[in-house]
Amino acid sequence: MSWLNDKTKDLLSRVDELNRSKANPFFRPMENVGARVKVGSGSYVNFTSNDYLGLSRDPRVMKAGIRGIVQYGTGLGSARPQATSIRHDELEARLARWLGYEACVTFTTGYQSIVGTLSAFLDDDVTLVLDRLSHASIMEGMLLAKGEHPELEVRYFKHNNMTQLRRCLETAEHGKKMVVVEGYYSVDGDLGKIDEIVALCRELGAVLVVDDAHGLGALGPTGRGVGELFGVKDQIDILIGTFSKSFGGIGGFVCASRDLIDYMKLKARSFMFSATLPVAQVEAAMAALEIIETEPHHLRRLRDNGEFFRAGLKDLGFDLGDSLGHITPIFLRDEVLTLKFGAYLFHGGEIMMMPFISPGVPPGSERLRCNITAAHTKVEMTYALEALAKIGEMLEVLPAGTKTKAGNLERGIAFATHKLRGLKNAGLPFLWKEVSEASKKASAWLGGNNHTPR
Ligand SMILES: Cc1ncc(COP(=O)(O)O)c(C=O)c1O
């Protein structure tokens, strides 16, 4: 056995333990996507998706993707300098127009957009200032730049702490400063203080880069993200987005001035040295953008769903931290409890929610992350609230006797609809699972009854 195997031991023995206790929430193989998914013989209400507007299953978006494949095949066979289609140019022009920038460039993933942006612009004579809760892609962009430019100064401020951000900027080692933040933090579900950050950057002469992966399409009166929400849309120097959340596909993009974009197209390594975003995804993103621009009811529904579910969780007494909107972390603040809650929801409640534990989040802030989308129905959310109340009570997270505000009829409808949709989604294997579980429960109950009188 080599040192490579030795390296894997600790982590894999933790995974084995999770598998033995049926609490491993990762890599569950789904047979479809959306608000309800089939896994094995079960059908689950899914709260783990970032497809916030439910567009990945929109027939128009799917048809557009197919059109892209028919015209250009499944890939363009090279990186963008040799493999740019007319449709890439059109999508980039359209995104730039939508967001009010001179230019835009698309990448194959959102992750690459961020890594590429940071590595293209950071140098030995720059101070980079980051929020401590920055996404992995921001950290990787910084690391790549730091490897090439060891004199690059990197400073951190406590999440959303404006006093610390000011101090970082005022005492920066270098005159050239860049601040990189997220618009809507995906693990905590809170907003970056973009209006205050814009003001500080203006005052102290820093360039501002905002990664609005979770806000674009989903926040602001017309879905143009945190810039629109805070009324500072035209004051973000570089705006980064992704097609993997509200657009329902995959790919990323960066909007900025024409010069910055033209420079990035020649300097961003993750753009230059990685294969082009396939036209199928370009077409799908174009169709999704058309829907986002012209059909505001998807955004309205996302908001209504977020408000309904959040109110239900609050009524039950769950700790939601500082979150708002459609990302609703349920803080349990204990690793075993969080894994257990997630496993009970999956096996007992037929619900998928993602447990976040250390090192993904700091110890003491373990949580279930629950993403609401426009594709969830009221009935699905009512059913999920019932399951959360029941399991919360069982695991003593909620006091005994905690009830949702739903009446018996609503509760009955939610439960029956869940079973019927499960049957439609997963078919006969689901029915078989339900019947065999019911018969197990019945025989245990009868067995118990047989013994009691004697
Ligand atoms: C804040 C943030 N930025 C960037 C990304 C990367 O985007 P993508 O998944 O499109 O590569 C993610 C993905 O989860 C994210 O949450």
Ligand as a Chemical Component Dictionary entry (heavy atoms), coordinates in Angstrom:
data_LIG
# 
_chem_comp.id                   LIG 
_chem_comp.type                 NON-POLYMER 
_chem_comp.pdbx_formal_charge   0 
_chem_comp.three_letter_code    LIG 
# 
loop_
_chem_comp_atom.comp_id 
_chem_comp_atom.atom_id 
_chem_comp_atom.alt_atom_id 
_chem_comp_atom.type_symbol 
_chem_comp_atom.charge 
_chem_comp_atom.model_Cartn_x 
_chem_comp_atom.model_Cartn_y 
_chem_comp_atom.model_Cartn_z 
_chem_comp_atom.pdbx_ordinal 
LIG C1 C1 C 0 -20.898 31.631 -4.483  1  
LIG C2 C2 C 0 -20.542 30.700 -5.595  2  
LIG N1 N1 N 0 -19.687 31.099 -6.528  3  
LIG C3 C3 C 0 -19.330 30.297 -7.536  4  
LIG C4 C4 C 0 -19.823 29.031 -7.657  5  
LIG C5 C5 C 0 -19.362 28.148 -8.780  6  
LIG O1 O1 O 0 -20.349 28.087 -9.761  7  
LIG P1 P1 P 0 -20.493 26.812 -10.721 8  
LIG O2 O2 O 0 -21.135 25.726 -9.933  9  
LIG O3 O3 O 0 -21.348 27.330 -11.807 10 
LIG O4 O4 O 0 -19.144 26.431 -11.185 11 
LIG C6 C6 C 0 -20.716 28.562 -6.719  12 
LIG C7 C7 C 0 -21.234 27.202 -6.830  13 
LIG O5 O5 O 0 -21.791 26.605 -5.993  14 
LIG C8 C8 C 0 -21.090 29.411 -5.644  15 
LIG O6 O6 O 0 -21.912 29.001 -4.705  16 
# 
loop_
_chem_comp_bond.comp_id 
_chem_comp_bond.atom_id_1 
_chem_comp_bond.atom_id_2 
_chem_comp_bond.value_order 
_chem_comp_bond.pdbx_ordinal 
LIG C1 C2 SING 1  
LIG C2 N1 SING 2  
LIG C2 C8 DOUB 3  
LIG N1 C3 DOUB 4  
LIG C3 C4 SING 5  
LIG C4 C5 SING 6  
LIG C4 C6 DOUB 7  
LIG C5 O1 SING 8  
LIG O1 P1 SING 9  
LIG P1 O2 DOUB 10 
LIG P1 O3 SING 11 
LIG P1 O4 SING 12 
LIG C6 C7 SING 13 
LIG C6 C8 SING 14 
LIG C7 O5 DOUB 15 
LIG C8 O6 SING 16 
# 
